[in-house]
Amino acid sequence: MASFRSTRFGRFEINDGAALRFPDGVAGLSHLEWFAILKRRADSVFLWLQSLDDPDVALPIVLPWAFHWDYEIELPDAELRLLGVSSADQLSIYCLVDVGDEMRSATVDLAAPLVINDETHVGRQLRHAGGGYSSRDPLFGDETAVTPVSMREEASDMVTVLERRAA
């Protein structure tokens, strides 16, 4: 276990090997390379990409399919090679969220997902992932849209749940 500090979450520990390396950084933060995926509660759909280099930086992220069931991206062979993967089942994909002033008007960056090699824990932010998505797609649909559900990413050795629900 390794211990880190965050201005948002206080002191937290992650399992050995759970640190993620983004050699090119993410979302205008190219100077930050090391991150952890944190989740406040096991039943939450929201996660945080917490910088391990800067305790002030924590970016909200989601699994895109929790909100957009039909989300599809193009993974160019060159990107797959850079990540060192040979098939899509070696990948985890997350998208950055911008909540702004009101949760219901939150947006998600479906155009530039975070793609992570589950085996090496190296990630890249894809630019222009295809599919006609934008960096400010609505996170929530209209009132008739399906309510997002928590997905089982806490089973991943990359996700650190900070508060476990008592059984």
C-alpha positions as CSV (number, residue, x, y, z in Angstrom):
1,M,0.0,0.0,0.0
2,A,1.1,3.5,-0.8
3,S,-0.2,6.6,1.0
4,F,-1.0,9.9,-0.7
5,R,-2.6,13.2,0.2
6,S,-5.4,15.1,-1.6
7,T,-7.0,18.4,-0.8
8,R,-10.4,16.9,-1.7
9,F,-10.1,13.5,0.0
10,G,-7.5,14.0,2.7
11,R,-5.0,11.1,3.2
12,F,-5.8,8.0,1.3
13,E,-4.0,4.7,0.4
14,I,-4.0,2.8,-2.8
15,N,-2.9,-0.8,-3.5
16,D,0.6,-1.4,-4.8
17,G,0.4,-1.2,-8.6
18,A,-2.8,0.8,-8.6
19,A,-1.1,4.0,-9.7
20,L,-1.8,5.0,-13.3
21,R,0.8,6.6,-15.5
22,F,-0.3,9.1,-18.2
23,P,3.0,9.9,-19.9
24,D,1.4,12.8,-21.8
25,G,-0.8,14.0,-19.0
26,V,-4.5,14.7,-19.4
27,A,-6.8,17.6,-20.3
28,G,-4.3,20.5,-20.3
29,L,-2.3,19.0,-17.4
30,S,0.6,17.6,-19.4
31,H,3.0,18.3,-16.5
32,L,1.1,15.7,-14.3
33,E,1.9,12.0,-15.0
34,W,0.8,9.9,-12.1
35,F,-2.9,9.4,-11.1
36,A,-5.2,7.1,-9.1
37,I,-8.8,6.4,-9.7
38,L,-10.8,7.0,-6.5
39,K,-14.4,6.4,-5.7
40,R,-16.0,8.0,-2.6
41,R,-18.6,5.2,-2.2
42,A,-18.9,1.7,-3.8
43,D,-22.4,2.6,-5.1
44,S,-21.5,5.8,-6.8
45,V,-21.4,6.2,-10.6
46,F,-18.8,9.0,-10.2
47,L,-15.1,8.5,-9.8
48,W,-12.2,10.8,-9.5
49,L,-8.9,10.9,-11.4
50,Q,-6.7,12.1,-8.5
51,S,-3.3,13.3,-9.4
52,L,-0.6,11.7,-7.3
53,D,1.8,14.5,-8.4
54,D,-0.4,17.4,-7.2
55,P,-2.8,17.0,-4.3
56,D,-4.9,19.9,-5.6
57,V,-5.9,18.1,-8.8
58,A,-8.8,15.7,-8.8
59,L,-10.9,15.4,-12.0
60,P,-14.4,13.8,-12.0
61,I,-14.7,10.9,-14.4
62,V,-17.4,8.3,-15.3
63,L,-17.6,5.1,-17.3
64,P,-19.3,6.5,-20.4
65,W,-21.8,3.6,-20.7
66,A,-23.3,4.4,-17.3
67,F,-24.9,7.5,-19.0
68,H,-24.6,6.8,-22.8
69,W,-25.5,3.1,-23.5
70,D,-24.7,3.4,-27.2
71,Y,-21.3,5.1,-26.8
72,E,-18.7,3.9,-29.3
73,I,-15.2,5.1,-30.1
74,E,-12.6,4.4,-32.7
75,L,-9.4,3.0,-31.3
76,P,-6.7,3.6,-34.0
77,D,-4.0,0.9,-34.3
78,A,-1.4,3.5,-33.6
79,E,-3.0,4.3,-30.2
80,L,-3.3,0.7,-29.3
81,R,0.3,0.2,-30.1
82,L,1.3,3.2,-27.9
83,L,-0.7,1.6,-25.1
84,G,0.8,-1.8,-25.7
85,V,-2.5,-3.7,-26.2
86,S,-3.5,-6.2,-28.7
87,S,-7.3,-6.3,-28.0
88,A,-10.0,-4.1,-26.6
89,D,-10.6,-6.4,-23.6
90,Q,-7.3,-5.1,-22.2
91,L,-8.7,-1.6,-21.9
92,S,-10.7,0.5,-19.5
93,I,-12.3,3.7,-20.8
94,Y,-13.4,6.7,-18.7
95,C,-14.6,10.2,-19.7
96,L,-14.0,13.5,-17.9
97,V,-17.0,15.3,-16.5
98,D,-17.7,19.0,-16.1
99,V,-20.4,19.6,-13.4
100,G,-20.4,23.4,-13.5
101,D,-23.0,25.2,-11.4
102,E,-25.8,22.6,-11.6
103,M,-25.5,18.8,-11.6
104,R,-28.4,18.4,-14.1
105,S,-26.5,20.5,-16.7
106,A,-23.3,18.6,-16.3
107,T,-21.4,17.6,-19.5
108,V,-19.1,14.8,-20.4
109,D,-16.2,14.8,-22.8
110,L,-17.0,11.8,-25.0
111,A,-14.7,13.1,-27.8
112,A,-11.5,12.6,-25.7
113,P,-11.8,9.5,-23.5
114,L,-9.2,8.3,-21.1
115,V,-8.0,4.9,-22.3
116,I,-6.1,2.7,-19.9
117,N,-4.2,-0.5,-20.4
118,D,-5.5,-2.6,-17.5
119,E,-2.3,-4.7,-17.4
120,T,0.4,-2.0,-17.4
121,H,-1.8,0.8,-15.9
122,V,-0.6,3.2,-18.6
123,G,-3.1,5.5,-20.0
124,R,-3.6,8.1,-22.7
125,Q,-6.3,10.6,-23.4
126,L,-7.5,10.0,-27.0
127,R,-8.1,13.1,-29.0
128,H,-10.9,13.1,-31.5
129,A,-12.2,9.6,-30.8
130,G,-14.7,9.7,-33.6
131,G,-18.4,9.0,-33.5
132,G,-19.4,12.7,-33.8
133,Y,-19.1,13.3,-30.0
134,S,-18.1,16.6,-28.5
135,S,-16.2,17.6,-25.4
136,R,-19.4,19.0,-23.9
137,D,-22.1,16.3,-24.5
138,P,-24.9,16.4,-21.9
139,L,-24.1,13.9,-19.1
140,F,-27.8,13.4,-18.4
141,G,-30.5,13.0,-21.0
142,D,-33.9,14.5,-20.7
143,E,-36.4,13.5,-18.0
144,T,-37.3,10.3,-19.9
145,A,-33.7,9.1,-20.1
146,V,-32.6,6.0,-18.2
147,T,-31.1,6.7,-14.8
148,P,-27.4,5.8,-14.6
149,V,-26.4,2.8,-12.5
150,S,-23.2,2.0,-10.7
151,M,-21.1,-0.3,-12.7
152,R,-18.8,-2.9,-11.2
153,E,-15.5,-1.1,-11.8
154,E,-14.7,-1.4,-8.1
155,A,-13.7,-5.0,-8.9
156,S,-10.8,-3.5,-10.8
157,D,-7.4,-3.3,-9.0
158,M,-7.2,0.3,-10.5
159,V,-10.1,1.7,-8.5
160,T,-9.8,2.6,-4.8
161,V,-13.1,2.9,-3.0
162,L,-12.6,5.3,-0.1
163,E,-15.8,4.4,1.8
164,R,-17.1,0.9,1.7
165,R,-20.7,0.2,2.5
166,A,-21.2,-2.0,5.6
167,A,-22.6,-5.5,4.7
